[in-house]
Amino acid sequence: MLFSKKRFMLGAAVALLSATTVFAQEDDDNLQPLRTHSLYMPYIDQDLQNRWFDFGGDALINTNRHVRLTQDMPSQSGWLWSRLPLEVSNFQIEFEFAVGGKGDNLFGDGFAVWLTKERAEPGPVFGSRDHFEGLGIFFDTYENGRSPHTFPYVLAMMGDGRTKYDNDNDGSNNKLGGCESNFRGRTETTKGRLTYSRDTSSLNLKIQTQFWDQWDDCFTLQDIKLPELPYLGFTAHTGEVHDNHDIVSVTTSTMVKAPQLLGHTRNTAPPPSSKSGLGWYLKFLAISGVFVGVVAVAYNMSKKSNDMKRF
Ligand SMILES: [Ca+2]
């Protein structure tokens, strides 16, 4: 409702830098990085774009930290979406995120991870459209209804394009799977790892919130049919309650042998290397002159370039 149509473009030569190293220590050659759906700092190129992702609304980019979907203030709504749909059948998406803010007792609302037929359509469901077609996974930090579980809560819903997200009950009426997860306000790295196999119609989510390489199973679902060509998105919004909702990195890989990875608990990614982005970042600084990292100020520029990027 308070969404602004201000949009940014992200560029992505950067993703190429890190994508090849992320699984370097992984002895499982079943994983092949997909640069088209991976994202790393500094997130944008010298044209303030990313080749594979774009973002908008209130989303801000700090080139050496994160894509901030919302700031810790009321009535924010931001999004980050892949430009291309995922064409592979079996894949793993590992995303590092951070949620937190100044609020001790009141904070929200959380963020969503999407694999949907639609993309970049702002709306009321964690900053994205309702009546979506495809998968929504909600990292919900604010309890709207009365739930039998504690919050934060992670919940998966498959939308058919007609069913409404039941915000008053935190989506519980359409819940396919979920788990309690204390992912907010962590000093440790927080990550999610989503694994999907179209071959076996199975979906698994693991979350890391406490220790590096310690993954907690959130849910495993069977008979899940994603849209044929889903877009990958991350969105968040705030209302009266608020938080920072940040996406730090996204690593998507295709799997050659899908079923073997479900239940697989090894961490595939080492701590993000700041080196890979550093050289580029310095270059970026040189190009853009005095530039303090946060490039959100480029809203006006984005308007100009907005028309160019629609295709
Ligand atoms: Ca909620």
Residues whose N, C-alpha, C, O or C-beta is under 5 A from the ligand:
A	BS01	CA	D109 D140 Y142 E143 N144 N167 D170
